[in-house]
Amino acid sequence: MKEYAGENMVTVRGGVPEGDPCGDRHLHSFQAREEVVVRAIILWIKENKVDRLVGK
């Protein structure tokens, strides 16, 4: 993943491990981290900046 994403990779820490780990919830869906993920995406789109680590 790191090789593919290069400088554009964002690591999201935290979240709620709830439900099926491979389903539409759990940590893969950024559950309870939606706001910080959306802010990182907006920063990338509007300012071409990458916040490489978001969350706690």
C-alpha positions as CSV (number, residue, x, y, z in Angstrom):
1,M,0.0,0.0,0.0
2,K,2.8,2.4,0.9
3,E,4.5,1.9,-2.4
4,Y,1.3,2.5,-4.3
5,A,0.1,5.6,-2.3
6,G,3.5,7.2,-1.9
7,E,3.2,10.6,-0.3
8,N,-0.6,10.5,-0.5
9,M,-1.2,7.8,2.1
10,V,-3.3,8.8,5.2
11,T,-3.2,6.7,8.3
12,V,-6.4,6.8,10.4
13,R,-6.1,5.9,14.0
14,G,-8.9,5.0,16.3
15,G,-12.5,4.1,15.5
16,V,-15.0,1.6,16.8
17,P,-14.3,-2.1,16.3
18,E,-18.0,-3.1,16.0
19,G,-19.6,-5.7,13.8
20,D,-18.1,-7.9,11.1
21,P,-14.4,-7.0,10.6
22,C,-14.8,-7.5,6.9
23,G,-18.2,-5.9,6.6
24,D,-19.4,-2.4,6.0
25,R,-18.9,-1.3,9.6
26,H,-16.0,-1.9,11.9
27,L,-12.6,-0.1,11.6
28,H,-12.6,-0.3,7.7
29,S,-15.5,2.1,7.5
30,F,-13.8,4.7,9.7
31,Q,-16.7,4.4,12.2
32,A,-16.4,7.1,14.8
33,R,-13.6,8.7,12.8
34,E,-15.8,10.1,10.0
35,E,-15.1,13.8,10.7
36,V,-11.3,13.6,10.8
37,V,-11.3,11.5,7.6
38,V,-13.6,13.9,5.8
39,R,-11.4,16.8,6.9
40,A,-8.3,15.0,5.6
41,I,-10.0,14.4,2.2
42,I,-11.1,18.0,1.9
43,L,-7.6,19.3,2.7
44,W,-6.2,17.0,0.0
45,I,-8.8,18.1,-2.6
46,K,-8.8,21.8,-1.9
47,E,-5.2,22.5,-0.9
48,N,-3.3,19.4,-2.3
49,K,-2.0,18.8,1.2
50,V,-1.9,15.4,2.9
51,D,-2.4,15.0,6.6
52,R,-0.6,11.7,6.9
53,L,-1.9,10.8,10.4
54,V,-5.4,11.5,11.6
55,G,-7.3,10.4,14.7
56,K,-5.9,9.4,18.1
